[in-house]
Amino acid sequence: MIKIISFDLDGTIAKHTFADAFWLEGVPTLYAKHHHVDTEAAKKYLFEEYEKIGENRIEWYDPGYWFDRFNLQTDWKKMLFDYRNNVEIYPEVTSVLKRLSTQYNLIISSNAKKEFIDVQLTQAKLNGYFKGIFSSTSDFHTVKKVTNFYEMICIKMDISPKELIHVGDHEEFDYLAPQKLGITSYYLDREKKTTGPHIISDLKQFETRILQMS
């Protein structure tokens, strides 16, 4: 019996507007100001530096690392708060969460750092729907949502893998990785490029699939 539904955050519940505004606009603008360079030049340099580290290293996700590396004398957590108006959730999210939360415990399982998650959920007024929030980078110090990330969540929540359903927009880390543990997973393909019994194009479709299982 399903006890918990797990949601990815960015690309599933929230659009990428907040993270993009912070990393692609906010940090370069701050760098340009601190180092007295043109903003476009700052962007070019920072984006090259981001790529040198790469998304397979945990530093890539850590604002503290980048602020120290670039000698940016600013509180990055306050800067996150300053960019909160860039948070945008997908239109169907609130109604789906409201309905599903009456029948299941809901959690967030995300690659984003906890601070990014907290700002987005608070700004979107979604905190009350979730019984737990898990960040692979903040809680388990892994850079990807690999199979053992989901295993650790099951241990924390005291459930078996078959009592968890996960949905997210990354085919490998949200769909295939949890399946290896025996978790029922759904791949959210909002661009409708793929089809299949466990592939959905929005969370209303996901809700329909879940209710059909009840």
Secondary structure, 3 states (H helix, E strand, C coil): CCCEEEECCECCCECCHHHHHHHHHHHHHHHHHHHCCCHHHHHHHHHHHHHHHCCCCHHHHCHHHHHHHCCCCCCHHHHHHHCHHHCCECCCHHHHHHHHCCCCEEEEEECCCHHHHHHHHHHCCCHHHEEEEEEHHHHCCCCCCCHHHHHHHHHHHCCCHHHEEEEECCHHHHHHHHHCCCCEEEEECCCCCCCCCCEECCHHHHHHHHHHHC
